[in-house]
Amino acid sequence: MSAPVLPTLRQAPPAWLLFGSILVGGMLGGTTRYLVGLALPSDPGQIPWGILLVNIVGAFVISLLLAGWTRRGHVAHPWRPFLATGVLGSFTTWSTFMADTYDLLVAGRVLVGVGFVLGATALGILAAAAGWGTAQRLVPPIDDEVGRS
């Protein structure tokens, strides 16, 4: 029985490259979220389906990526700042979610607002769990490669 293969440590990229990748990723994610908002607009007092969609998709994808990288031994994967922090961090949005919830409350739709917060949170947790579970099924752990060699 051979020892498990440990991931090799990578040299951290220079700070300017990390900051630049987060900046570019943030521009892409924020712009995409804005375009989804244009495609699925909502009036004040109405359920913001576009924001709900981006937050659920973002929860799934970020969980899928993080779980996949962890299974492969890449906890500090070099694409993480760009994809997880930049693209997905700006694609999903807590501030817009809260502003939209506030709009529901100000419009007198308190029950809808509370339901929106609870429902979106539950759906986000389920989406993250689905992303994590998908990674567990699709991404082979490092130890699987040892058994095949």
N, C-alpha and C positions, 0 to 999 in steps of 0.2 A: 504494500500500500504506500503510495507516494504522498508526500506532503502537499497540502493545498497550495495552489498557485496564488501568490499574493500580487495585487496590482503594483505596478511600478509607480513610484512617486514621480509626479511631473513637476518640473520647475514652474513656479507661478509666473504667469505672464506679467509684463510691466504694467504698472498702475494705469498709464495712459491708455493702454490697449483695453483693459477692463472697463475703464470709464467710457471710452469710446464705444465699446460694444454695448454697454448699457444704454448709452445715449441713442445709438442707432436703433437698437431693439425697442426702446421706449417710443421712438418716433413711429416705428412700424406698428406696434401694438396699439398705441393711442389713436393713430389714424384709422386703423382697422375698426376699433371700437366706435369711433365717430361715424364711419361709413355704415356700420350695422345700425347705429342710431338713426341715420338718415333713411335706411331701407325699412326699418321698423319703428317709425315715429310713434310717440304717445303724447297725448295732451295732458296738461296738469290735471291731476285727479283721476287719471286712468292708469291701469297697470302698465309699467314700462317693460314690455316684453323683450325689447332689444337688450336692455341691461341685464335682465334675467338670463337671457340666452348666453351672452358673453361670459357672465359669471359662472354659469354651469359648465359651458364648454371649457373655460379656462381652468376650473377646478379639476375637471377630468384630465386635461392635457398635462397640467403641471404635475399632478399626482402620477400620471403615467411616466413622465420623464424622470421624476425624482426616484420613483421606485425602480425603474429600469436601470438608471445609472447606479443606484445602490446595489442592485443584484449583480451588476458587472464590476463592482468594486471601484466605481468612479464617483465617490461621494462629492468630490470637488471637481466635477467634470468641467473642462475648459469652455464648453458651450453654455454652462449654467448661467453666468452673468448676462449673456445676450438673450437666451431664450426664457429662462425662468424669471429673472429680475426685470430685464428690459421689455421683451415682447409681451410675455404673459402678465407681468406685473402692471403694465400700463393698459393691456387689453381688458383685464378684469379691473373692477374699480369699486372700492368701498365708498369713496366720497360721492360718486354719482348714485350709487345704490341708496345711500342715506338721504341725499337731496331729493331723489324721486319718492322715497318713503315720506319725507317731510311734505312734499307736494300733496300726497294722498291725504295726510293728516290735516293739512291746512284746508283742503277741499271738503273737509268734513267726512271723509271716508275712513274713519278710524278703524273700523273692523277690517276693511280691505287692506289698510296699511299694516296692521298687526299680522293679518294673514299673509301678506306679501313678505314681511320679514321672516316669519316662522317658516313659510313654505320655501322661500328662496334659500334659507339656511339649511333646511332639511335636504332640499334638492342638491345644494352644493356639497354637503357631506356625502350624500349618495353618489354623486358624480365623482368625487375624490376617491371614494371606496371602489367604484367601478374602474377608475383609472389604475389604482393600485392593483386590483385583482387582475386586470388585463395584463399589466406588466408581469405579474407573477406567472401567468400562463404563457406569455409570448417570449419573454426574455430569459434565456437560460442563465442560471447563476454560474459564477466562475468555476465552482467545484464540478459542474457537469462536464467541463472541458477536460478536466484531469482524468475522469473515468473513460473518456473516449481516446485518450492518447496512449 
